[in-house]
Amino acid sequence: MSVARCSMVALVVALLLAPRTQAQGDPLATLRPEHPRLLITADDFEQLSERRASDPELDAMLSQIVEAADSSLDAPLLERKMTGRRLLSISRQARDRITQWAMAYRLTGDERFAKRAEEEMLNVCEFSDWNPSHFLDVGEMAAAVGLGYDWLYDQLPADSRQRIREGLRDKAVALIENDYWWQRTTNNWNSVCYGGMAIGALAIAEDEPELARRVVEMAVANNPRALREYEPDGVYPEGPGYWNYGTTYQVLLIDTLRTALGDDLGLCTPALESSGAFVAHATGPTGKTFNFSDGGDRVGAPTALFWIANEANTPAWAKATARLTSSRKRKRSSAFDPLWRSPSPESGEPLALSWRGRGHQPVAMFRTSWTDPNAMFLAAKGGRASTNHGHMDAGSFIFEADGVRWAVDLGGVNYNTYEQKGINIWDRKQGGERWKMYRYGNWTHNTLTVNDKEHNVDGFAELTNYAPLIEDRGELEVDLSKVLPDVQQASRQFVFDAANRQVTINDQLEGVKPGAEIRWTLVTRAKVDIDGNHVTLAQDGKQLAVTLDSKTSGSWTATPYDPPEGFFGEPLKGVTVLTWNAEAPESGACEMTVTLKPAS
């Protein structure tokens, strides 16, 4: 579907969403009667096999899936083993195993794969439940069992089909009648839970039409809440890592509706498509992402990006990201990759070297090349801390050059580790326990801290000036006035100077109480050497010069990452928190300019 078509659909949905299903009748009226009908049909499976001979990249993908399926054939049956309050790891193992085995059977005809998928589906359907108290677990398990049931429908004995169908109904689909908070939320839970539930419901729709109808109607009514989070430019507020999670299930929801019902019912939006640009531009020359919020920096080539790139007719997004991450082996072989991958060559305009995205967490990225692994790369953000999975990171940035990520974002923590200690890491209010997680606060992000205080959690940092990279120069300004406590005005300006191969960061504070402590922070995994106002970072045989210029007197300090008393977390070996510390002068105005220049 083109962007233009998505735009028209989005407009119609905005006007008619509430009465849509009633006005147009039964959403199941166009249900494809035969199986498989979720994401792929029998003809599609045949075409995949036929294309292998002329498409080496596709052949490699399919071979990897079959190899992964074969390697797990002898794995023991999954157990309903909780990790803290979650069954999620078991649900994900079930999804990977069952979809790989089912696809491997469709590709090879080897009945071992079909039999093993049947055994695992029967096994998980015997669990007491799929842990609805943490409904992501249900959503992912419903996707696993629903796809296995659908893709192997004709291979399953009648008795097994019935038992799997009943398990899917009782442990997932029928729960749509209950009232859960995720049904109306805006974050990744909406996409994951509705995506999984739609797969489960439409897999068994001919036998459970009322429940299937209810799931589809609920999804059409409430999933747009999650879609609005991508507006206006595609920036996912929870960061690239959670984009991969939430958007994969968003795409599963849309594609399931299309293949099963012939219509996505308005759940394709221009902002969703634009998120492909966000993920591509957020991936640096090292292959790591700009991992703000709780996500890690090693996302890899995101599965959903294949689909997004096709929808937007911009295969360059997926191809550029795959190229940047090609040196890293993916954690999982996704059975969805060959379904969504475009066979078309990279075409159209080349990707720009800079990009700005507005929204709840506005960001901007600049780079000197898409193909040079030693390219210079800067990514910076505004936004607020109180968004889902958010950190106190307004004004923060990451910086790469010479194949090294010099300024890093440490990302999130293992949730269960701290939940088991009774720490409420989800308390995002001002002074909430979340901000006692050392790596979540402003103290360990590449931003400013005033008087050792938290950022204002609901203060929004706008990107007030953005100049794209033209003639080797790009600029970005972030207004931090509503984020930093104890200041009247605060701004941070980035200048990306490709010609001189350097980045300058100019901070200006006004209305600061004289004597207030001002701290400039850069977190790094490099070795740090301080010489007056000059700092040299060294890593992997490369160097970065960090130079500070300010009329306000201050000094550099390099401290190993180790949460101080009153904060939660563990020391991180090899991580240094580099800070410049100063006191505000009598004028209440402070300006500092830091230059980052690769010295290799």
Secondary structure, DSSP 8 states (H G I E B T S, - for coil): --HHHHHHHHHHHHHHTTTHHHHH--TTTT---SS--SS--HHHHHHHHHHGGG-HHHHHHHHHHHHHHHHTTTS-------BTTB-HHHHHHHHHHHHHHHHHHHHH--HHHHHHHHHHHHHHHTSS---GGGTHHHHHHHHHHHHHHHHTGGGS-HHHHHHHHHHHHHHTGGGGGS--GGGG--SHHHHHHHHHHHHHHHHSTTTSHHHHHHHHHHHHHHTHHHHGGGTTT---TTHHHHHHHHHHHHHHHHHHHHHHHS--TT---HHHHHHHHHHHHTB-TTS-B---TT--S---S-HHHHHHHHHTT-HHHHHHHHHHTTTS--SS--TTHHHH---S---SS---SEEEE-SSS-EEEEES-SS-TT--EEEEE-B-TTSTT--S-TT-EEEEETTEEEE-------HHHHHTTT--TT--STT-GGGGBGGGSGGGSSSEEETT----TT--BEEEEEEEEETTEEEEEEE-TTTSTT-SEEEEEEEEETTTTEEEEEEEEES--TT-EEEEEEEESSEEEEETTEEEEEETTEEEEEEEEESS-EEEEEEE----TT-B----TT-EEEEEEEE--TTS-EEEEEEEEE--
